Amino acid sequence: MQDYISERAVKEGIYIMETRSTVRAAAEYFSISKSTVHKDVTERLRLIDAELYKDVRKVLDKNLSERHIRGGLATKNKYKSVSAR
């Protein structure tokens, strides 16, 4: 694996850990695709830094378990703004 890819994966992992952000938010922050961030933090990071990978995995699992709640709130807010017009 090339050095810049390893560095990028570690930076993304640290960002996700510090901000508790989603893959989508990290992708936007680093101006790269969600697929790249996901591959970096789920596959590459495991080989580079196992401890950081475990911590990032916990954040990603928590985000996954809360995804349906965020989606429901977004839909609720969407229809609130539509009916207020």
DSSP file (Angstrom, degrees, kcal/mol; ACC not computed):
  #  RESIDUE AA STRUCTURE BP1 BP2  ACC     N-H-->O    O-->H-N    N-H-->O    O-->H-N    TCO  KAPPA ALPHA  PHI   PSI    X-CA   Y-CA   Z-CA
    1    1 A M              0   0    0      0, 0.0     2,-0.1     0, 0.0     5,-0.0   0.000 360.0 360.0 360.0 139.1    0.0    0.0    0.0
    2    2 A Q     >  -     0   0    0      1,-0.1     4,-1.9     4,-0.0     3,-0.5  -0.381 360.0-119.6 -74.8 152.0    1.3    3.4   -0.9
    3    3 A D  H  > S+     0   0    0      1,-0.2     4,-2.7     2,-0.2     5,-0.2   0.873 110.1  54.3 -60.3 -41.5    2.3    5.8    1.9
    4    4 A Y  H  > S+     0   0    0      1,-0.2     4,-2.1     2,-0.2    -1,-0.2   0.837 107.9  51.1 -66.7 -29.7   -0.2    8.5    1.0
    5    5 A I  H  > S+     0   0    0     -3,-0.5     4,-2.4     2,-0.2    -1,-0.2   0.912 111.0  48.3 -70.5 -42.1   -3.1    6.1    1.2
    6    6 A S  H  X S+     0   0    0     -4,-1.9     4,-2.1     2,-0.2    -2,-0.2   0.925 112.8  47.9 -62.5 -44.6   -2.0    4.9    4.6
    7    7 A E  H  X S+     0   0    0     -4,-2.7     4,-2.5     1,-0.2    -1,-0.2   0.909 111.6  50.7 -62.5 -42.0   -1.6    8.4    5.8
    8    8 A R  H  X S+     0   0    0     -4,-2.1     4,-2.5    -5,-0.2    -1,-0.2   0.912 109.1  50.9 -62.5 -42.9   -5.1    9.3    4.4
    9    9 A A  H  X S+     0   0    0     -4,-2.4     4,-2.2     1,-0.2    -1,-0.2   0.899 111.7  47.3 -63.3 -40.8   -6.7    6.3    6.1
   10   10 A V  H  X S+     0   0    0     -4,-2.1     4,-2.7     2,-0.2     5,-0.2   0.917 111.7  50.5 -67.2 -42.8   -5.2    7.2    9.5
   11   11 A K  H  X S+     0   0    0     -4,-2.5     4,-2.4     1,-0.2    -2,-0.2   0.913 111.7  48.0 -61.1 -42.4   -6.2   10.9    9.1
   12   12 A E  H  X S+     0   0    0     -4,-2.5     4,-2.5     2,-0.2    -1,-0.2   0.913 111.5  50.4 -64.4 -41.9   -9.8    9.8    8.3
   13   13 A G  H  X S+     0   0    0     -4,-2.2     4,-2.3     1,-0.2    -2,-0.2   0.917 111.3  47.4 -62.1 -44.3   -9.9    7.4   11.2
   14   14 A I  H  X S+     0   0    0     -4,-2.7     4,-2.8     2,-0.2     5,-0.2   0.910 111.6  51.4 -63.8 -42.1   -8.7   10.1   13.6
   15   15 A Y  H  X S+     0   0    0     -4,-2.4     4,-2.4     1,-0.2     6,-0.4   0.927 110.6  47.8 -61.1 -45.5  -11.2   12.6   12.3
   16   16 A I  H  X S+     0   0    0     -4,-2.5     4,-1.7     1,-0.2     5,-0.5   0.902 113.8  48.1 -63.0 -40.7  -14.1   10.1   12.7
   17   17 A M  H  < S+     0   0    0     -4,-2.3    -2,-0.2    -5,-0.2    -1,-0.2   0.938 114.6  44.1 -65.1 -46.8  -12.9    9.3   16.2
   18   18 A E  H  < S+     0   0    0     -4,-2.8    -2,-0.2     1,-0.2    -1,-0.2   0.867 126.8  29.0 -68.9 -37.0  -12.6   12.9   17.3
   19   19 A T  H  < S-     0   0    0     -4,-2.4    -1,-0.2    -5,-0.2    -2,-0.2   0.556  93.4-133.3-102.1  -9.0  -15.8   14.2   15.8
   20   20 A R     <  +     0   0    0     -4,-1.7    -3,-0.2    -5,-0.3    -4,-0.1   0.851  52.5 163.8  57.4  34.9  -17.9   11.0   16.0
   21   21 A S        -     0   0    0     -5,-0.5    -1,-0.1    -6,-0.4     2,-0.1  -0.258  38.2-109.6 -83.9 169.0  -18.8   11.7   12.4
   22   22 A T     >  -     0   0    0     -3,-0.1     4,-2.3     1,-0.1     5,-0.2  -0.417  32.1-106.0 -87.4 168.6  -20.4    9.5    9.8
   23   23 A V  H  > S+     0   0    0      1,-0.2     4,-2.5     2,-0.2     5,-0.2   0.900 122.7  54.4 -60.6 -40.9  -18.6    8.3    6.7
   24   24 A R  H  > S+     0   0    0      1,-0.2     4,-2.1     2,-0.2    -1,-0.2   0.917 108.9  46.8 -60.6 -44.7  -20.6   10.8    4.6
   25   25 A A  H  > S+     0   0    0      1,-0.2     4,-2.3     2,-0.2    -1,-0.2   0.892 112.6  49.7 -66.3 -39.4  -19.4   13.7    6.8
   26   26 A A  H  X S+     0   0    0     -4,-2.3     4,-2.4     2,-0.2    -2,-0.2   0.898 109.4  52.2 -65.7 -39.9  -15.8   12.5    6.7
   27   27 A A  H  X>S+     0   0    0     -4,-2.5     5,-2.1     1,-0.2     4,-0.7   0.909 111.1  47.0 -62.6 -42.0  -16.0   12.2    2.9
   28   28 A E  H ><5S+     0   0    0     -4,-2.1     3,-0.5     3,-0.2    -2,-0.2   0.915 111.5  51.3 -65.7 -42.2  -17.3   15.7    2.6
   29   29 A Y  H 3<5S+     0   0    0     -4,-2.3    -2,-0.2     1,-0.2    -1,-0.2   0.904 118.1  37.0 -61.6 -43.3  -14.6   17.1    5.0
   30   30 A F  H 3<5S-     0   0    0     -4,-2.4    -1,-0.2    -5,-0.1    -2,-0.2   0.444 107.7-124.9 -90.4  -0.5  -11.8   15.4    3.1
   31   31 A S  T <<5S+     0   0    0     -4,-0.7     2,-0.3    -3,-0.5    -3,-0.2   0.902  71.5 114.5  55.6  46.5  -13.4   16.1   -0.4
   32   32 A I  S   <S-     0   0    0     -5,-2.1    -1,-0.2    -6,-0.2    -2,-0.1  -0.845  71.9 -78.7-133.9 173.1  -13.3   12.4   -1.4
   33   33 A S     >  -     0   0    0     -2,-0.3     4,-2.0     1,-0.1     5,-0.2  -0.317  30.3-122.9 -76.3 156.9  -16.0    9.8   -2.1
   34   34 A K  H  > S+     0   0    0      1,-0.2     4,-2.8     2,-0.2     5,-0.2   0.874 113.4  57.5 -61.8 -37.3  -17.9    7.9    0.6
   35   35 A S  H  > S+     0   0    0      1,-0.2     4,-2.5     2,-0.2    -1,-0.2   0.895 105.9  48.9 -61.9 -40.4  -16.7    4.7   -1.0
   36   36 A T  H  > S+     0   0    0      2,-0.2     4,-2.7     1,-0.2    -1,-0.2   0.931 112.7  46.7 -65.7 -45.9  -13.1    5.7   -0.5
   37   37 A V  H  X S+     0   0    0     -4,-2.0     4,-2.7     2,-0.2     5,-0.3   0.933 113.1  50.0 -61.6 -45.1  -13.6    6.7    3.1
   38   38 A H  H  X S+     0   0    0     -4,-2.8     4,-1.8     1,-0.2     5,-0.4   0.928 113.0  45.3 -61.2 -45.6  -15.4    3.5    3.8
   39   39 A K  H  X>S+     0   0    0     -4,-2.5     4,-2.0    -5,-0.2     5,-1.9   0.906 113.5  51.5 -64.5 -41.0  -12.7    1.4    2.2
   40   40 A D  I  <>S+     0   0    0     -4,-2.7     5,-2.4     1,-0.2    -2,-0.2   0.937 117.2  36.1 -60.7 -48.1  -10.0    3.3    4.0
   41   41 A V  I  <5S+     0   0    0     -4,-2.7    -1,-0.2     3,-0.2    -2,-0.2   0.670 124.8  38.3 -87.4 -15.6  -11.5    3.0    7.5
   42   42 A T  I  <5S+     0   0    0     -4,-1.8    -3,-0.2    -5,-0.3    -2,-0.2   0.774 132.5  14.3-102.9 -30.6  -12.9   -0.5    7.2
   43   43 A E  I  X5S+     0   0    0     -4,-2.0     4,-0.8    -5,-0.4    -3,-0.2   0.828 129.2  38.2-108.2 -54.5  -10.3   -2.4    5.2
   44   44 A R  I >><S+     0   0    0     -5,-1.9     4,-1.4     1,-0.2     3,-0.8   0.899 112.0  55.9 -70.5 -40.7   -7.0   -0.5    5.0
   45   45 A L  H 3><S+     0   0    0     -5,-2.4     4,-2.9    -6,-0.3     8,-0.3   0.836  99.0  62.3 -63.7 -32.0   -7.0    0.9    8.6
   46   46 A R  H 34 S+     0   0    0      1,-0.2    -1,-0.3     2,-0.2    -2,-0.2   0.869 108.8  42.1 -59.9 -36.6   -7.3   -2.6   10.0
   47   47 A L  H << S+     0   0    0     -4,-0.8    -1,-0.2    -3,-0.8    -2,-0.2   0.747 120.2  43.0 -80.7 -25.3   -4.0   -3.5    8.4
   48   48 A I  H  < S+     0   0    0     -4,-1.4     2,-0.3     1,-0.2    -2,-0.2   0.922 132.6   3.0 -88.4 -50.2   -2.3   -0.2    9.4
   49   49 A D     X  -     0   0    0     -4,-2.9     4,-2.4    -5,-0.1    -1,-0.2  -0.809  58.9-173.0-145.6  95.8   -3.4    0.5   13.0
   50   50 A A  H  > S+     0   0    0     -2,-0.3     4,-2.1     1,-0.2     5,-0.1   0.850  86.0  51.7 -63.2 -37.6   -5.6   -2.2   14.6
   51   51 A E  H  > S+     0   0    0      2,-0.2     4,-1.9     1,-0.2    -1,-0.2   0.937 111.6  45.6 -66.9 -46.0   -6.3   -0.2   17.7
   52   52 A L  H  > S+     0   0    0      1,-0.2     4,-2.7     2,-0.2     5,-0.2   0.901 110.5  55.9 -62.3 -39.6   -7.5    2.9   15.8
   53   53 A Y  H  X S+     0   0    0     -4,-2.4     4,-2.8    -8,-0.3    -1,-0.2   0.917 105.9  50.5 -57.9 -44.9   -9.6    0.5   13.6
   54   54 A K  H  X S+     0   0    0     -4,-2.1     4,-1.6     1,-0.2    -1,-0.2   0.908 112.3  46.8 -61.7 -42.2  -11.4   -0.9   16.6
   55   55 A D  H  X S+     0   0    0     -4,-1.9     4,-1.5     2,-0.2    -1,-0.2   0.914 114.0  46.9 -66.4 -43.1  -12.2    2.5   17.9
   56   56 A V  H  X S+     0   0    0     -4,-2.7     4,-2.7     1,-0.2     5,-0.2   0.893 108.1  57.0 -65.1 -39.6  -13.4    3.7   14.5
   57   57 A R  H  X S+     0   0    0     -4,-2.8     4,-2.7    -5,-0.2    -1,-0.2   0.876 103.5  53.7 -60.3 -38.1  -15.5    0.6   14.1
   58   58 A K  H  X S+     0   0    0     -4,-1.6     4,-2.1     2,-0.2    -1,-0.2   0.917 110.2  46.8 -62.5 -43.0  -17.3    1.3   17.4
   59   59 A V  H  X S+     0   0    0     -4,-1.5     4,-2.6     2,-0.2    -2,-0.2   0.926 113.5  48.4 -64.1 -44.9  -18.2    4.8   16.1
   60   60 A L  H  X S+     0   0    0     -4,-2.7     4,-2.3     1,-0.2    -2,-0.2   0.893 111.0  50.4 -64.8 -39.3  -19.4    3.4   12.7
   61   61 A D  H  X S+     0   0    0     -4,-2.7     4,-2.1     2,-0.2    -1,-0.2   0.895 110.9  49.2 -65.0 -39.2  -21.4    0.7   14.4
   62   62 A K  H  X S+     0   0    0     -4,-2.1     4,-1.3     2,-0.2    -2,-0.2   0.924 111.1  49.6 -65.0 -44.0  -23.1    3.3   16.6
   63   63 A N  H  X S+     0   0    0     -4,-2.6     4,-0.7     1,-0.2     3,-0.2   0.895 110.4  51.5 -60.4 -40.0  -23.9    5.5   13.6
   64   64 A L  H >< S+     0   0    0     -4,-2.3     3,-0.7     1,-0.2     4,-0.4   0.900 108.5  50.2 -64.3 -41.1  -25.3    2.4   11.8
   65   65 A S  H 3< S+     0   0    0     -4,-2.1    -1,-0.2     1,-0.2    -2,-0.2   0.747 115.3  43.6 -70.9 -21.7  -27.6    1.6   14.7
   66   66 A E  H >X S+     0   0    0     -4,-1.3     4,-2.0    -3,-0.2     3,-0.6   0.448  85.9  96.9 -99.0  -2.0  -28.9    5.2   14.8
   67   67 A R  H <X S+     0   0    0     -3,-0.7     4,-2.4    -4,-0.7     5,-0.2   0.882  80.5  52.7 -58.8 -42.1  -29.3    5.7   11.1
   68   68 A H  H 3> S+     0   0    0     -4,-0.4     4,-1.9     1,-0.2    -1,-0.3   0.836 108.2  52.2 -65.7 -30.2  -33.0    4.9   11.0
   69   69 A I  H <> S+     0   0    0     -3,-0.6     4,-2.3     2,-0.2    -1,-0.2   0.934 109.9  47.4 -69.5 -46.3  -33.6    7.4   13.8
   70   70 A R  H  X S+     0   0    0     -4,-2.0     4,-2.2     1,-0.2    -2,-0.2   0.895 112.0  51.4 -61.8 -39.6  -31.8   10.2   11.8
   71   71 A G  H  X S+     0   0    0     -4,-2.4     4,-2.1    -5,-0.2    -1,-0.2   0.905 109.6  49.4 -63.4 -42.0  -33.7    9.3    8.7
   72   72 A G  H  X S+     0   0    0     -4,-1.9     4,-2.4     1,-0.2    -2,-0.2   0.895 111.1  49.2 -64.7 -40.5  -37.0    9.4   10.5
   73   73 A L  H  X S+     0   0    0     -4,-2.3     4,-2.6     2,-0.2    -1,-0.2   0.888 109.5  52.1 -66.5 -38.4  -36.2   12.8   12.0
   74   74 A A  H  X S+     0   0    0     -4,-2.2     4,-2.1     2,-0.2    -2,-0.2   0.914 111.2  47.0 -63.7 -41.9  -35.2   14.1    8.5
   75   75 A T  H  X S+     0   0    0     -4,-2.1     4,-2.3     2,-0.2     5,-0.2   0.913 111.4  51.5 -65.4 -42.3  -38.5   13.0    7.1
   76   76 A K  H  X S+     0   0    0     -4,-2.4     4,-1.8     1,-0.2    -2,-0.2   0.930 112.0  46.2 -59.7 -46.3  -40.4   14.5    9.9
   77   77 A N  H  X S+     0   0    0     -4,-2.6     4,-2.2     1,-0.2    -1,-0.2   0.864 109.3  56.1 -66.3 -35.4  -38.7   17.9    9.5
   78   78 A K  H  X S+     0   0    0     -4,-2.1     4,-1.7     1,-0.2    -2,-0.2   0.946 111.2  42.1 -60.9 -48.6  -39.2   17.7    5.7
   79   79 A Y  H  X S+     0   0    0     -4,-2.3     4,-2.2     1,-0.2    -1,-0.2   0.787 110.2  58.0 -73.8 -25.8  -42.9   17.4    6.1
   80   80 A K  H  X S+     0   0    0     -4,-1.8     4,-1.2    -5,-0.2    -1,-0.2   0.931 109.3  44.7 -64.1 -44.7  -43.1   20.0    8.8
   81   81 A S  H  < S+     0   0    0     -4,-2.2     4,-0.4     1,-0.2    -2,-0.2   0.835 112.7  51.6 -71.1 -31.2  -41.5   22.5    6.5
   82   82 A V  H >< S+     0   0    0     -4,-1.7     3,-0.9     1,-0.2    -1,-0.2   0.908 111.5  46.2 -69.8 -42.5  -43.8   21.6    3.6
   83   83 A S  H 3< S+     0   0    0     -4,-2.2    -1,-0.2     1,-0.2    -2,-0.2   0.707 104.1  63.5 -75.2 -18.7  -47.0   21.9    5.7
   84   84 A A  T 3<        0   0    0     -4,-1.2    -1,-0.2     1,-0.2    -2,-0.2   0.630 360.0 360.0 -78.9 -12.6  -45.8   25.2    7.2
   85   85 A R    <         0   0    0     -3,-0.9    -1,-0.2    -4,-0.4    -2,-0.1   0.480 360.0 360.0 -76.8 360.0  -45.9   26.9    3.7
